[in-house]
Amino acid sequence: MGQLEAVPQLRPKYLIKDKDRHGNVRWYVRRPGHPKVRIRAAEGAPEFWDQYRGALEGKPHSSAVDAPPLRPIFKRAAPGSLRWLCEQYAKSAVYRHLDPRTRYVRRGIIDRLCHHKNDGDKPFRLMEPRHVRERRDEMYDRPEAANAYVKTLRAVFKFARDDGLCDRDPAREVAYIRSGSDGWHTWSVGEVRQFEDRHPVGSKARLALAILLLTGTRRSDAVRLGPPMVDHEGWLDFTEYKGRNKELKRRAIPILAPLQEIIEATATGDVTWLLTEFGKAYTSNGFGNWFRRRCDEAGLPQCSAHGLRKAGATIAAENGATAHQLMAIFGWRALRHAQRYAEKADRKRMVGEAMHLLIPRLPAMAKSVPPQRDAKKRWDDLGENDSEIKVVLREMVPRAGIEPATRGFSVRCSTN
């Protein structure tokens, strides 16, 4: 073996270099219109340049030929297999009508499902609830991933039933795992103040906080809000991004004075208020990552953009908003979403009003009631004072309309 000859800084034609996720350097020859060929010899060795020249001539070195392929070779799905059913689902209008992000996530779940223990090659009609349950339980430490697996299988088999490919849904009989988590962290008022201290009025981060908190929108809507959505009454009028392919949900909310002040004090765009450093509108994921870094700068690693929507609902409920008012503010159609915040606020309010009842009370002192004087003693007490006698007589006179007690009245009452 000859001496190593380092690859020159000005690389030969079509020679490219990259690193894998472990940091290992890999060399390839990439010619337009030809497959990418990996050079497996040590960098700079004579064999390295032999393999490079062979790749240029379309004659890869024997070591490259014998090496395993860079990408797995997928065989065609057999009709009736689970992989075949998933392929039919991916071609359907039901799948294509989903949001691009949902399709991306669901496709990843389907790929992992088909590769797990070669489940993709097995007949989907033989799949039973116990098989779904076993796979779900393998992910017990990741309950959200397990539930997403069950949800995806339900969608696949629902398509199969609707299309007449099978008559039962094994995933429908498998329950979701209760995660016991409250989801995204809900910001406290103190955390909001901490973020505001770090990002003053006029900064883009402060504007983003105000939009999320004072409109109650999701980040997918917050990145789209801007002057074109403001009507002549000064209200925001827009259609929610989430679920737009299923049902259009229009929202109309007023722009609160604190939000308007921050908008006027911040550099904004003509179409959207929030812009990237390149002057373009944010994507939902890009904005979430950017806002995540702003939270870290404020010392709030537990906070996120979605947590501000929950914080707004909590603050409104604690200020006295009813469940139906919360539904109108945040665009919820199901009452259960609003009731969760309203009931939590009611419990907090009732606890604050009733907590003092846990403190034991001292026994109250019994009040002494003076005994009434009998009639004889009162008679004796009157003496000869005319004024006192008149007062007593007035007290003894019956109300108007009642016949005074006389001997004749008493006799008539007794005989009747």
Sine and cosine of phi, psi and omega as CSV:
sin_phi,cos_phi,sin_psi,cos_psi,sin_omega,cos_omega
0.00,0.00,0.76,-0.65,-0.02,-1.00
-0.97,0.23,-0.03,-1.00,-0.01,-1.00
-0.97,0.24,0.42,-0.91,0.01,-1.00
-0.96,0.27,0.66,-0.75,0.04,-1.00
-0.86,-0.52,0.95,-0.32,-0.10,-0.99
-0.84,0.54,0.55,-0.84,0.06,-1.00
-0.93,0.36,0.81,-0.59,-0.04,-1.00
-0.90,0.44,0.39,-0.92,0.00,-1.00
-0.87,0.48,-0.66,0.75,0.10,-0.99
-0.99,0.11,0.99,-0.12,-0.18,-0.98
-0.94,0.35,0.50,-0.86,0.10,-1.00
-0.88,0.47,0.29,-0.96,-0.09,-1.00
-0.87,0.49,0.69,-0.72,0.07,-1.00
0.93,0.37,0.10,1.00,0.00,-1.00
-1.00,-0.02,0.85,-0.53,-0.02,-1.00
-0.81,-0.59,0.35,-0.94,-0.08,-1.00
-0.70,-0.71,0.67,-0.74,0.10,-1.00
-0.50,-0.86,0.04,-1.00,-0.01,-1.00
-0.82,-0.57,0.59,-0.81,0.08,-1.00
-1.00,0.09,-0.05,-1.00,-0.09,-1.00
-0.93,0.36,-0.23,0.97,0.05,-1.00
-0.99,-0.10,0.02,1.00,0.01,-1.00
1.00,0.03,0.12,0.99,0.00,-1.00
-0.98,0.19,0.69,-0.72,0.00,-1.00
-0.99,0.15,0.71,-0.70,0.02,-1.00
-0.75,-0.66,0.61,-0.79,0.00,-1.00
-0.92,-0.40,0.63,-0.78,0.00,-1.00
-0.69,-0.73,0.39,-0.92,0.20,-0.98
-0.93,-0.38,0.88,-0.47,-0.03,-1.00
-0.86,-0.51,0.96,-0.29,0.05,-1.00
-0.97,-0.25,0.65,-0.76,0.00,-1.00
-0.85,0.53,0.76,-0.65,0.04,-1.00
0.99,0.13,0.11,0.99,-0.01,-1.00
-0.78,-0.63,0.42,-0.91,0.05,-1.00
-0.90,0.43,0.50,-0.87,0.06,-1.00
-0.96,0.28,0.75,-0.66,-0.06,-1.00
-0.91,-0.41,0.79,-0.62,0.00,-1.00
-1.00,0.03,0.64,-0.77,0.11,-0.99
-0.99,-0.14,0.90,-0.45,-0.13,-0.99
-0.99,-0.15,-0.16,0.99,0.02,-1.00
-0.96,0.29,0.29,-0.96,0.01,-1.00
-0.89,0.45,0.61,-0.80,-0.06,-1.00
-0.86,0.51,0.80,-0.60,0.06,-1.00
1.00,0.04,-0.19,0.98,0.01,-1.00
-0.95,0.31,0.39,-0.92,0.04,-1.00
-0.82,0.58,-0.61,0.79,0.01,-1.00
-0.90,0.44,-0.49,0.87,0.02,-1.00
-0.87,0.50,-0.74,0.67,-0.04,-1.00
-0.96,0.27,-0.48,0.88,0.08,-1.00
-0.90,0.44,-0.70,0.72,0.01,-1.00
-0.92,0.39,-0.55,0.83,0.03,-1.00
-0.90,0.43,-0.73,0.68,-0.01,-1.00
-0.92,0.40,-0.62,0.79,0.02,-1.00
-0.90,0.43,-0.61,0.79,0.03,-1.00
-0.91,0.41,-0.59,0.80,0.03,-1.00
-0.91,0.41,-0.56,0.83,-0.04,-1.00
-1.00,0.04,0.00,1.00,-0.03,-1.00
0.98,0.20,0.31,0.95,0.02,-1.00
-0.83,-0.56,0.99,0.13,-0.04,-1.00
-0.89,0.46,0.47,-0.88,-0.01,-1.00
-0.90,0.44,0.43,-0.90,-0.05,-1.00
-0.85,0.52,-0.59,0.81,0.00,-1.00
-0.91,0.41,-0.54,0.84,0.03,-1.00
-0.96,0.27,-0.56,0.83,0.01,-1.00
-0.93,0.37,-0.66,0.75,-0.05,-1.00
-0.97,0.25,-0.29,0.96,-0.06,-1.00
-0.94,0.34,0.42,-0.91,0.03,-1.00
-0.91,0.41,0.49,-0.87,-0.01,-1.00
-0.90,0.44,0.46,-0.89,-0.03,-1.00
-0.93,0.36,-0.54,0.84,-0.03,-1.00
-0.86,-0.51,0.61,-0.79,0.02,-1.00
-0.91,0.41,0.57,-0.82,0.02,-1.00
-1.00,-0.09,0.88,-0.47,-0.04,-1.00
-1.00,-0.07,0.77,-0.63,0.05,-1.00
-0.99,0.11,0.39,-0.92,-0.02,-1.00
-0.91,0.42,0.69,-0.73,-0.03,-1.00
-0.93,0.37,0.70,-0.71,0.02,-1.00
-0.97,0.23,0.71,-0.71,0.04,-1.00
-0.82,0.57,0.71,-0.70,-0.02,-1.00
1.00,-0.05,-0.16,0.99,0.02,-1.00
-0.99,0.11,0.27,-0.96,0.01,-1.00
-0.90,0.43,-0.60,0.80,0.05,-1.00
-0.89,0.45,-0.65,0.76,0.02,-1.00
-0.89,0.46,-0.67,0.74,0.02,-1.00
-0.89,0.46,-0.66,0.75,0.02,-1.00
-0.90,0.43,-0.58,0.81,0.05,-1.00
-0.91,0.41,-0.64,0.77,0.04,-1.00
-0.91,0.42,-0.62,0.79,0.04,-1.00
-0.90,0.44,-0.66,0.75,-0.01,-1.00
-0.92,0.39,-0.37,0.93,0.03,-1.00
-1.00,0.01,-0.17,0.99,-0.13,-0.99
-0.98,0.22,0.34,-0.94,0.06,-1.00
-0.93,0.37,-0.49,0.87,0.02,-1.00
-0.87,0.50,-0.71,0.71,-0.01,-1.00
-0.95,0.32,-0.69,0.73,-0.06,-1.00
-0.93,0.36,-0.34,0.94,0.00,-1.00
-0.99,0.16,-0.17,0.99,0.00,-1.00
-0.95,0.31,0.32,-0.95,0.08,-1.00
-0.89,0.45,0.58,-0.81,-0.01,-1.00
-0.81,0.59,-0.64,0.77,0.02,-1.00
-0.90,0.43,-0.66,0.75,0.03,-1.00
-0.90,0.44,-0.66,0.75,0.03,-1.00
-0.88,0.47,-0.66,0.75,-0.01,-1.00
-0.89,0.47,-0.73,0.68,-0.02,-1.00
-0.92,0.40,-0.69,0.73,-0.06,-1.00
-0.92,0.38,-0.59,0.81,0.02,-1.00
-0.91,0.41,-0.62,0.79,0.06,-1.00
-0.89,0.46,-0.64,0.77,0.02,-1.00
-0.91,0.41,-0.65,0.76,0.00,-1.00
-0.90,0.44,-0.68,0.74,0.01,-1.00
-0.88,0.47,-0.69,0.72,0.01,-1.00
-0.92,0.39,-0.58,0.81,0.03,-1.00
-0.89,0.46,-0.70,0.71,-0.06,-1.00
-0.95,0.32,-0.48,0.88,-0.02,-1.00
-1.00,0.09,-0.28,0.96,-0.05,-1.00
-0.95,0.30,0.93,-0.37,0.04,-1.00
0.80,0.60,0.54,0.84,0.00,-1.00
0.83,0.55,0.53,0.85,0.01,-1.00
-0.89,0.45,-0.44,0.90,-0.02,-1.00
-0.91,0.41,-0.40,0.92,-0.02,-1.00
-1.00,0.02,-0.09,1.00,-0.06,-1.00
-1.00,0.02,0.47,-0.88,0.01,-1.00
-0.90,0.44,0.80,-0.59,-0.07,-1.00
-0.94,0.35,-0.40,0.92,0.01,-1.00
-0.94,0.34,-0.32,0.95,0.02,-1.00
-1.00,0.00,-0.02,1.00,-0.01,-1.00
-0.96,0.29,0.77,-0.64,-0.04,-1.00
-0.89,-0.45,0.28,-0.96,0.02,-1.00
-0.83,0.56,-0.55,0.84,-0.01,-1.00
-0.91,0.41,-0.52,0.85,0.04,-1.00
-0.93,0.37,-0.66,0.75,0.04,-1.00
-0.91,0.41,-0.65,0.76,-0.03,-1.00
-0.92,0.40,-0.63,0.78,0.02,-1.00
-0.88,0.47,-0.71,0.70,0.01,-1.00
-0.92,0.39,-0.61,0.79,0.05,-1.00
-0.88,0.47,-0.68,0.73,-0.05,-1.00
-0.93,0.36,-0.40,0.91,0.07,-1.00
-0.91,0.41,-0.36,0.93,0.00,-1.00
-0.95,-0.31,0.49,0.87,-0.06,-1.00
-0.86,0.50,-0.49,0.87,0.00,-1.00
-0.98,0.20,-0.12,0.99,0.07,-1.00
-0.79,-0.62,0.96,0.28,-0.14,-0.99
-0.86,0.51,-0.59,0.81,-0.01,-1.00
-0.92,0.38,-0.63,0.78,0.05,-1.00
-0.92,0.40,-0.63,0.77,0.03,-1.00
-0.90,0.44,-0.67,0.74,0.01,-1.00
-0.93,0.37,-0.58,0.81,0.05,-1.00
-0.91,0.42,-0.58,0.82,0.06,-1.00
-0.89,0.45,-0.73,0.68,0.00,-1.00
-0.91,0.42,-0.67,0.75,-0.01,-1.00
-0.89,0.46,-0.66,0.75,0.01,-1.00
-0.91,0.41,-0.68,0.73,0.03,-1.00
-0.89,0.45,-0.60,0.80,0.05,-1.00
-0.88,0.48,-0.66,0.75,0.00,-1.00
-0.91,0.42,-0.66,0.76,-0.01,-1.00
-0.90,0.43,-0.73,0.68,-0.05,-1.00
-0.97,0.25,-0.43,0.90,0.11,-0.99
-0.91,0.41,-0.67,0.74,0.09,-1.00
-0.87,0.50,-0.67,0.74,-0.02,-1.00
-0.89,0.45,-0.65,0.76,0.01,-1.00
-0.93,0.38,-0.69,0.72,-0.01,-1.00
-0.90,0.43,-0.50,0.87,-0.03,-1.00
-1.00,-0.02,0.04,1.00,0.04,-1.00
0.97,0.24,0.34,0.94,-0.01,-1.00
-1.00,0.07,-0.38,0.93,0.07,-1.00
-0.42,-0.91,0.19,-0.98,-0.07,-1.00
-0.89,-0.45,0.15,0.99,0.03,-1.00
-0.54,-0.84,0.37,-0.93,-0.01,-1.00
-0.84,-0.54,0.98,-0.17,-0.04,-1.00
-0.91,0.41,-0.45,0.89,-0.03,-1.00
-0.97,0.25,-0.44,0.90,-0.01,-1.00
-0.91,0.42,-0.43,0.90,-0.03,-1.00
-1.00,0.03,0.05,1.00,0.00,-1.00
-0.95,-0.33,0.82,-0.57,-0.05,-1.00
-0.99,0.17,0.36,-0.93,0.11,-0.99
-0.96,0.28,0.38,-0.93,0.07,-1.00
-1.00,0.07,0.75,-0.66,0.07,-1.00
-0.98,0.21,0.88,-0.48,-0.09,-1.00
-0.99,0.14,-0.40,0.92,-0.06,-1.00
0.95,0.30,0.17,0.99,-0.02,-1.00
-0.98,-0.21,0.53,-0.85,0.04,-1.00
-1.00,0.00,0.17,0.99,0.02,-1.00
0.99,0.16,-0.54,-0.84,-0.02,-1.00
-0.87,0.49,0.59,-0.81,0.01,-1.00
-0.89,0.46,0.75,-0.66,0.04,-1.00
-1.00,0.05,0.83,-0.56,0.00,-1.00
-0.90,0.44,0.60,-0.80,0.17,-0.99
-1.00,-0.06,0.24,-0.97,0.04,-1.00
-0.88,0.47,-0.59,0.81,0.03,-1.00
-0.90,0.43,-0.61,0.79,0.03,-1.00
-0.93,0.36,-0.59,0.80,0.07,-1.00
-0.89,0.46,-0.69,0.72,0.02,-1.00
-0.90,0.44,-0.61,0.79,0.02,-1.00
-0.90,0.44,-0.65,0.76,0.04,-1.00
-0.91,0.42,-0.66,0.75,0.01,-1.00
-0.91,0.42,-0.56,0.83,0.04,-1.00
-0.91,0.41,-0.58,0.82,-0.03,-1.00
-0.99,0.17,-0.56,0.83,-0.06,-1.00
-0.86,-0.51,0.99,-0.13,-0.08,-1.00
-0.96,0.29,0.17,-0.98,0.06,-1.00
-0.87,0.49,0.71,-0.70,-0.07,-1.00
0.94,-0.34,-0.33,0.94,0.03,-1.00
-1.00,0.03,0.44,-0.90,0.01,-1.00
-0.92,0.40,-0.55,0.83,0.01,-1.00
-0.90,0.43,-0.64,0.77,0.01,-1.00
-0.93,0.38,-0.60,0.80,0.06,-1.00
-0.90,0.44,-0.67,0.74,0.02,-1.00
-0.88,0.47,-0.67,0.74,0.04,-1.00
-0.87,0.50,-0.72,0.70,-0.04,-1.00
-0.91,0.42,-0.65,0.76,0.01,-1.00
-0.89,0.46,-0.72,0.70,-0.03,-1.00
-0.92,0.39,-0.67,0.74,-0.12,-0.99
-0.99,0.17,-0.61,0.79,-0.14,-0.99
-0.99,-0.13,0.03,1.00,0.15,-0.99
-0.89,-0.45,-0.32,0.95,-0.01,-1.00
0.93,0.37,0.42,0.91,-0.03,-1.00
-1.00,-0.07,0.33,-0.94,0.14,-0.99
-0.97,0.22,0.25,-0.97,-0.02,-1.00
-0.91,0.41,-0.48,0.88,0.03,-1.00
-0.92,0.40,-0.42,0.91,0.08,-1.00
-1.00,-0.05,-0.58,0.82,-0.04,-1.00
-0.86,0.50,-0.59,0.81,-0.03,-1.00
-0.96,0.28,-0.21,0.98,-0.03,-1.00
-0.98,-0.22,-0.21,0.98,-0.04,-1.00
-0.94,0.35,0.63,-0.78,-0.01,-1.00
-0.08,-1.00,-0.05,-1.00,-0.05,-1.00
-0.80,0.60,-0.63,0.78,-0.02,-1.00
-0.88,0.47,-0.32,0.95,-0.04,-1.00
-1.00,-0.05,0.00,1.00,0.00,-1.00
-1.00,-0.03,0.85,-0.53,-0.03,-1.00
-1.00,0.08,-0.09,-1.00,-0.09,-1.00
-0.94,0.33,-0.29,0.96,0.04,-1.00
-1.00,-0.04,0.01,1.00,-0.01,-1.00
0.99,0.13,0.32,0.95,0.04,-1.00
-0.98,-0.19,0.49,-0.87,0.13,-0.99
-0.99,0.10,0.82,-0.58,0.00,-1.00
-0.82,-0.57,0.93,-0.38,-0.09,-1.00
-0.48,-0.88,0.20,-0.98,0.07,-1.00
-0.95,-0.31,0.74,-0.67,-0.02,-1.00
-0.88,0.47,0.64,-0.77,0.00,-1.00
-0.97,0.26,-0.66,0.75,-0.04,-1.00
-0.93,0.36,0.75,-0.67,0.05,-1.00
0.96,0.29,0.24,0.97,-0.05,-1.00
-0.91,0.42,-0.42,0.91,-0.01,-1.00
-0.98,0.19,-0.28,0.96,0.02,-1.00
-0.99,-0.12,-0.76,0.65,-0.07,-1.00
-0.42,-0.91,0.78,-0.63,0.02,-1.00
-0.97,0.24,0.80,-0.60,0.00,-1.00
-0.86,-0.51,0.96,-0.29,0.00,-1.00
-1.00,0.06,0.61,-0.79,0.00,-1.00
-0.81,-0.59,0.63,-0.78,0.10,-1.00
-0.70,-0.71,0.90,-0.44,-0.04,-1.00
-0.70,-0.72,0.58,-0.81,0.02,-1.00
-0.97,0.25,0.46,-0.89,0.09,-1.00
-1.00,0.04,0.92,-0.38,-0.03,-1.00
-0.93,0.37,0.45,-0.89,-0.06,-1.00
-0.85,0.53,-0.69,0.72,0.02,-1.00
-0.87,0.49,-0.61,0.79,0.03,-1.00
-0.93,0.38,-0.66,0.75,0.00,-1.00
-0.89,0.46,-0.62,0.78,0.02,-1.00
-0.90,0.44,-0.66,0.75,-0.01,-1.00
-0.94,0.35,-0.62,0.78,0.04,-1.00
-0.87,0.49,-0.70,0.72,-0.03,-1.00
-0.93,0.37,-0.41,0.91,-0.03,-1.00
-1.00,-0.05,0.05,1.00,-0.09,-1.00
-0.83,-0.56,0.55,-0.84,0.09,-1.00
-0.96,0.30,0.85,-0.52,-0.05,-1.00
-0.78,-0.62,0.14,-0.99,0.02,-1.00
-1.00,-0.03,0.16,-0.99,0.01,-1.00
-0.99,0.15,-0.43,0.90,-0.02,-1.00
-0.97,-0.25,-0.71,0.70,0.06,-1.00
-0.81,-0.58,0.54,-0.84,0.01,-1.00
-0.94,0.33,-0.56,0.83,-0.03,-1.00
-0.99,-0.15,0.80,-0.60,-0.01,-1.00
-0.77,-0.64,0.50,-0.87,0.09,-1.00
-0.96,0.28,0.07,-1.00,0.04,-1.00
-0.93,0.38,-0.20,0.98,0.05,-1.00
-0.99,-0.15,0.13,0.99,0.05,-1.00
0.98,0.20,0.33,0.94,-0.01,-1.00
-0.92,-0.40,0.32,-0.95,0.04,-1.00
-0.94,0.34,0.54,-0.84,0.03,-1.00
-0.97,0.25,0.49,-0.87,0.31,-0.95
-1.00,0.09,0.30,-0.95,-0.03,-1.00
-0.87,0.49,-0.73,0.68,0.00,-1.00
-0.93,0.37,-0.65,0.76,0.02,-1.00
-0.89,0.46,-0.64,0.77,0.04,-1.00
-0.92,0.40,-0.65,0.76,0.02,-1.00
-0.87,0.48,-0.66,0.75,0.03,-1.00
-0.92,0.39,-0.66,0.75,0.01,-1.00
-0.91,0.42,-0.69,0.72,-0.01,-1.00
-0.93,0.37,-0.52,0.85,0.06,-1.00
-0.86,0.50,-0.65,0.76,0.02,-1.00
-0.93,0.36,-0.56,0.83,0.04,-1.00
-0.92,0.38,-0.57,0.82,0.07,-1.00
-0.92,0.40,-0.65,0.76,0.03,-1.00
-0.88,0.47,-0.63,0.78,0.02,-1.00
-0.89,0.46,-0.50,0.87,0.00,-1.00
-1.00,0.03,0.08,1.00,-0.01,-1.00
0.96,0.27,0.52,0.85,-0.02,-1.00
-0.82,-0.57,0.92,0.40,-0.04,-1.00
-0.92,0.40,-0.32,0.95,-0.03,-1.00
-1.00,0.08,-0.12,0.99,-0.11,-0.99
-0.99,-0.15,0.40,-0.92,-0.01,-1.00
-0.50,-0.87,0.10,-0.99,-0.01,-1.00
-0.91,0.42,-0.68,0.74,-0.06,-1.00
-0.92,0.38,-0.48,0.88,0.02,-1.00
-0.90,0.44,-0.38,0.93,0.03,-1.00
-0.95,0.30,-0.54,0.84,0.08,-1.00
-0.90,0.45,-0.66,0.75,0.05,-1.00
-0.92,0.38,-0.59,0.81,0.04,-1.00
-0.90,0.43,-0.66,0.75,0.03,-1.00
-0.88,0.47,-0.67,0.75,0.03,-1.00
-0.91,0.42,-0.62,0.78,0.02,-1.00
-0.91,0.41,-0.71,0.71,-0.01,-1.00
-0.90,0.44,-0.70,0.72,0.00,-1.00
-0.89,0.46,-0.66,0.75,0.00,-1.00
-0.91,0.41,-0.65,0.76,0.01,-1.00
-0.94,0.33,-0.37,0.93,0.09,-1.00
-1.00,0.09,0.02,1.00,0.10,-0.99
0.94,-0.33,0.10,0.99,0.01,-1.00
-0.92,0.40,0.69,-0.73,0.03,-1.00
-0.99,0.17,0.15,-0.99,0.00,-1.00
-0.88,0.47,-0.65,0.76,-0.02,-1.00
-0.95,0.32,-0.53,0.85,0.09,-1.00
-0.92,0.39,-0.63,0.78,0.06,-1.00
-0.90,0.44,-0.63,0.78,0.04,-1.00
-0.88,0.48,-0.64,0.77,0.00,-1.00
-0.94,0.35,-0.62,0.78,-0.05,-1.00
-0.94,0.35,-0.72,0.69,-0.15,-0.99
-0.98,-0.18,0.01,1.00,0.10,-1.00
0.97,0.25,0.39,0.92,0.03,-1.00
-0.98,0.19,0.63,-0.77,0.07,-1.00
-0.99,-0.12,-0.51,0.86,-0.02,-1.00
-1.00,-0.03,0.75,-0.66,-0.05,-1.00
-0.91,0.42,-0.46,0.89,-0.10,-1.00
-0.89,0.46,-0.53,0.85,0.00,-1.00
-0.90,0.43,-0.69,0.72,-0.02,-1.00
-0.96,0.28,-0.60,0.80,-0.03,-1.00
-0.88,0.47,-0.52,0.85,0.00,-1.00
-0.86,0.51,-0.69,0.73,-0.01,-1.00
-0.98,0.22,-0.64,0.77,-0.02,-1.00
-0.91,0.42,-0.69,0.72,0.00,-1.00
-0.92,0.39,-0.61,0.80,0.03,-1.00
-0.90,0.44,-0.67,0.75,0.03,-1.00
-0.92,0.39,-0.63,0.78,0.03,-1.00
-0.89,0.45,-0.67,0.75,0.02,-1.00
-0.88,0.47,-0.69,0.73,0.00,-1.00
-0.89,0.45,-0.65,0.76,-0.01,-1.00
-0.92,0.40,-0.70,0.71,-0.02,-1.00
-0.92,0.39,-0.61,0.79,0.05,-1.00
-0.89,0.45,-0.66,0.75,0.02,-1.00
-0.90,0.44,-0.55,0.83,-0.01,-1.00
-0.98,0.18,-0.46,0.89,-0.13,-0.99
-0.95,-0.32,-0.12,0.99,-0.11,-0.99
-0.88,0.47,-0.50,0.86,-0.03,-1.00
-0.92,0.40,-0.27,0.96,0.00,-1.00
-0.94,0.34,-0.22,0.98,0.06,-1.00
-0.96,0.28,-0.28,0.96,-0.02,-1.00
-0.99,0.17,0.85,-0.53,-0.01,-1.00
-0.89,0.46,0.63,-0.78,0.04,-1.00
-1.00,-0.06,0.54,-0.84,0.09,-1.00
-0.96,0.27,0.58,-0.82,0.01,-1.00
-0.88,0.47,0.73,-0.69,-0.02,-1.00
-0.96,0.29,0.60,-0.80,0.03,-1.00
-0.94,0.33,0.73,-0.68,0.01,-1.00
-0.93,0.36,0.75,-0.67,0.01,-1.00
-0.99,0.11,0.72,-0.70,0.02,-1.00
-1.00,0.07,0.76,-0.65,0.01,-1.00
-0.97,-0.26,0.87,-0.49,-0.02,-1.00
-0.91,0.42,0.69,-0.72,0.00,-1.00
-0.91,0.42,0.61,-0.79,0.05,-1.00
-0.95,0.30,0.63,-0.78,0.04,-1.00
-0.98,0.22,0.66,-0.75,-0.01,-1.00
-0.95,0.31,0.22,-0.97,-0.10,-0.99
-0.90,0.45,-0.59,0.81,-0.04,-1.00
-0.90,0.44,-0.68,0.74,-0.01,-1.00
-0.93,0.38,-0.60,0.80,0.05,-1.00
-0.89,0.45,-0.66,0.75,0.05,-1.00
-0.85,0.52,-0.68,0.74,-0.02,-1.00
-0.93,0.37,-0.53,0.85,-0.05,-1.00
-0.96,0.28,-0.35,0.94,-0.08,-1.00
-0.91,0.41,-0.62,0.78,0.01,-1.00
0.90,0.44,-0.68,-0.73,-0.05,-1.00
-0.92,-0.40,0.26,0.97,-0.03,-1.00
-0.98,0.17,0.93,-0.36,-0.05,-1.00
-0.90,0.44,-0.60,0.80,-0.04,-1.00
-0.90,0.43,-0.66,0.75,0.03,-1.00
-0.92,0.40,-0.60,0.80,0.01,-1.00
-0.90,0.44,-0.67,0.75,0.01,-1.00
-0.89,0.45,-0.63,0.77,0.01,-1.00
-0.89,0.46,-0.68,0.73,-0.01,-1.00
-0.91,0.41,-0.64,0.77,0.01,-1.00
-0.90,0.45,-0.65,0.76,0.01,-1.00
-0.90,0.44,-0.60,0.80,0.01,-1.00
-0.92,0.39,-0.47,0.88,-0.05,-1.00
-1.00,0.00,-0.17,0.99,-0.01,-1.00
-0.95,0.33,0.78,-0.62,0.00,-1.00
-0.94,0.34,0.27,-0.96,0.00,-1.00
-0.89,0.45,0.34,-0.94,0.03,-1.00
-0.90,0.45,0.65,-0.76,0.03,-1.00
0.99,-0.14,-0.14,0.99,0.04,-1.00
-0.96,-0.29,0.79,-0.61,-0.06,-1.00
-0.92,0.40,0.75,-0.67,0.00,-1.00
-0.88,0.47,0.50,-0.86,-0.02,-1.00
-0.95,0.32,0.88,-0.47,0.07,-1.00
-0.76,-0.65,0.18,-0.98,-0.01,-1.00
-0.90,0.43,-0.65,0.76,0.00,-1.00
-0.91,0.41,-0.60,0.80,0.01,-1.00
-0.90,0.43,-0.65,0.76,0.01,-1.00
-0.91,0.42,-0.64,0.77,-0.01,-1.00
-0.92,0.40,-0.68,0.74,0.00,-1.00
-0.89,0.46,-0.62,0.78,-0.01,-1.00
-0.92,0.38,-0.59,0.80,-0.04,-1.00
-0.95,0.31,-0.57,0.82,-0.02,-1.00
-0.97,0.23,-0.47,0.88,0.03,-1.00
-0.98,0.21,0.00,0.00,0.00,0.00
